[in-house]
Amino acid sequence: MKISKILLYEEPTVPQINLNHQKEFLSEIFNVEIEVRENILKFSRRDTSYSIAKCKVFKLRKDFQEHTPTQEEVEFEESNIQDTGNTENIIMYDGFQLQKVLTELIPEKENRQDIFHVFFTNKLTCTFDYNDYRYHGRALIGANPSIISTTGIIEAPAKPKEYYMDLMVNFAKGVNVDSVKEKYKGTYLEYNDPRLSTVIEGYLLQAIFYYETGEPFCQDSECRLFNPHWQKDLIHSQIEQQKLCQKHQHTLNQLRN
Ligand SMILES: [Zn+2]
């Protein structure tokens, strides 16, 4: 393996990530040193908050354009409050730009190929897709460092079509949306969902496989390396199956040797 050490950085606003559990999970698979670290932004300075606010995305159909943050936006980044649970209030960040900002916070002596850094964030990371010329939410920004976005896991794979239909019908009738949420409860991940911890295991594997092999996601919906477009597929591969496909199990065995 290229990797000799994995550093996992806390996102204190999302306790369901449970980094000690992730450390244990990875330790059982990989024979490398694994360390849990505090959130790297804890030691950042005001100019980091400014740099992060610059990564915000406002135009979904335009490639990244650097944003000039207001004082208020910089202060927001300093406090790192995210109003989760209300999709309309979710801020989008360009994942690759954010990755650059976070990379600069890694101490020089640890900015090495064999030390694999994984940042967890509650920010919704997005990337611009030249196939359809628009931004999409992403759960994982791969490379070293990798970023795993808990909001991306919850928001990027879509909920069932019927869920959105019911929402529209209820909205038109003026009925409270809570009844729709209740009807579909369990079929998709929610904020503070206890299953998040298990789902994150899969995203950690995706990040490590991508860095080690350079191959993107698996096409097999039964595999933990599958990139789901629907919440039901996410829940199937990460919660119900919790397995790698044969091909990737083989790759894993080779990596471990
Ligand atoms: Zn696979």
Boltz pocket constraint, residues with backbone or C-beta under 6 A from the ligand:
constraints:
  - pocket:
      binder: B
      contacts: [[A, 218], [A, 219], [A, 220], [A, 223], [A, 224], [A, 225], [A, 226], [A, 244], [A, 245], [A, 246], [A, 247], [A, 248]]
      max_distance: 6.0
